[in-house]
Amino acid sequence: MSLEYCADPAVEEAYPFPLSDATPAMADWEPLVRAVLEDRRAGLPVAVIAAKFHNALADLAVDVARRANGSQIALTGGCFQNALLTVRVRERLLAAGYNVYIHQEIPPGDGGIALGQVLVAAAGCSDRS
């Protein structure tokens, strides 16, 4: 949350975060971490570093989507409680031509899981009558 809140939303640059050609594909964190450390040593503001980190994750999401070879992408899970990440990933996926779905009424993290568990439990209880 701290990283999200300190990120400068005006920054569009991203750190390198390559995806391997192997199957299954693996994200290589080393170039990203090295670039962050270089920027820290150079005295780059934390707000810029945080933004470049978020942008790297968003770019990686597009690379993963391309590998999946589908046209519809659902953004869910606790990481999408991060509003900046959600916006950046969604923007980049839309620009790449994907149909993107995000949570509207149910939270993307544990709250959504809890609601699903309640619905399953309720359905199971009604089957016992």
C-alpha positions in Angstrom: 0.0 0.0 0.0 2.8 2.4 0.8 4.4 1.8 -2.6 1.0 2.4 -4.3 0.4 5.7 -2.4 3.9 7.2 -3.0 3.9 6.4 -6.8 3.9 9.4 -9.1 1.0 8.7 -11.5 2.5 11.0 -14.1 5.5 8.6 -14.7 5.0 6.4 -17.7 8.4 4.8 -17.8 8.8 1.1 -16.6 11.5 -1.1 -15.3 12.6 -4.0 -17.4 10.7 -7.2 -16.4 11.2 -9.7 -19.1 9.2 -12.9 -19.6 11.2 -16.0 -20.6 10.5 -17.9 -23.8 10.3 -21.2 -21.8 7.2 -23.1 -21.2 5.9 -22.3 -18.7 7.1 -18.7 -19.0 8.9 -17.2 -16.1 9.2 -13.6 -15.2 12.8 -12.6 -14.6 13.0 -10.3 -11.5 16.7 -9.7 -11.7 16.7 -6.8 -14.3 13.9 -5.1 -12.4 15.7 -5.4 -9.0 19.0 -4.2 -10.5 17.3 -1.2 -12.1 15.6 -0.3 -8.8 18.9 -0.5 -6.9 20.6 1.6 -9.6 17.9 4.3 -9.4 18.1 4.3 -5.6 21.9 4.8 -5.7 21.4 7.6 -8.3 19.0 9.3 -5.9 15.9 9.0 -8.0 12.8 10.0 -6.0 10.9 7.1 -4.4 7.7 8.3 -6.2 9.4 7.7 -9.6 10.8 4.3 -8.6 7.4 3.2 -7.2 5.7 4.3 -10.5 8.2 2.5 -12.7 7.7 -0.6 -10.6 3.9 -0.5 -11.0 4.4 0.1 -14.8 6.7 -2.9 -15.0 4.0 -5.1 -13.5 1.5 -3.7 -15.9 3.7 -4.3 -18.9 4.3 -7.9 -17.7 0.6 -8.4 -17.5 0.3 -7.6 -21.2 3.1 -9.9 -22.0 1.4 -12.7 -20.1 -1.9 -12.0 -21.8 -0.2 -12.2 -25.2 1.2 -15.6 -24.3 -2.2 -16.8 -23.1 -3.6 -16.1 -26.6 -7.1 -15.1 -25.5 -9.1 -11.9 -25.9 -10.8 -11.6 -22.5 -8.9 -10.8 -19.3 -10.3 -10.8 -15.8 -8.3 -8.9 -13.2 -8.9 -10.4 -9.8 -7.1 -11.3 -6.6 -5.7 -9.2 -3.7 -3.1 -7.5 -5.8 -5.9 -5.7 -7.7 -7.0 -3.9 -4.5 -4.1 -1.7 -5.5 -5.9 1.0 -7.5 -2.9 2.2 -9.4 -1.9 -1.3 -10.5 -5.5 -2.0 -11.6 -5.7 1.2 -13.6 -2.3 0.7 -15.3 -2.9 -3.0 -16.1 -6.4 -2.2 -17.4 -5.2 0.7 -19.6 -2.4 -1.3 -21.1 -4.5 -4.3 -21.8 -7.3 -2.2 -23.4 -4.7 -0.4 -25.6 -3.4 -3.9 -26.7 -7.0 -4.8 -27.8 -8.1 -7.0 -24.9 -11.6 -7.1 -23.3 -10.8 -6.4 -19.6 -13.1 -7.2 -16.7 -12.6 -5.8 -13.2 -14.5 -6.0 -10.0 -17.4 -3.6 -9.7 -19.3 -4.6 -6.6 -17.4 -7.4 -4.9 -13.8 -6.9 -3.7 -11.0 -8.7 -5.6 -9.3 -10.1 -2.5 -10.4 -12.1 0.5 -13.8 -10.4 0.8 -14.7 -11.8 -2.6 -13.5 -15.2 -1.6 -15.5 -15.0 1.6 -18.6 -14.1 -0.3 -18.1 -17.1 -2.6 -17.8 -19.4 0.4 -21.0 -18.0 1.8 -22.8 -18.6 -1.5 -21.5 -22.2 -1.7 -22.4 -22.9 1.9 -25.9 -21.5 1.4 -26.4 -23.6 -1.7 -25.2 -26.7 0.1 -27.6 -26.0 3.0 -30.6 -25.6 0.7 -29.8 -29.0 -0.9 -30.1 -30.8 2.5 -33.8 -29.8 3.0 
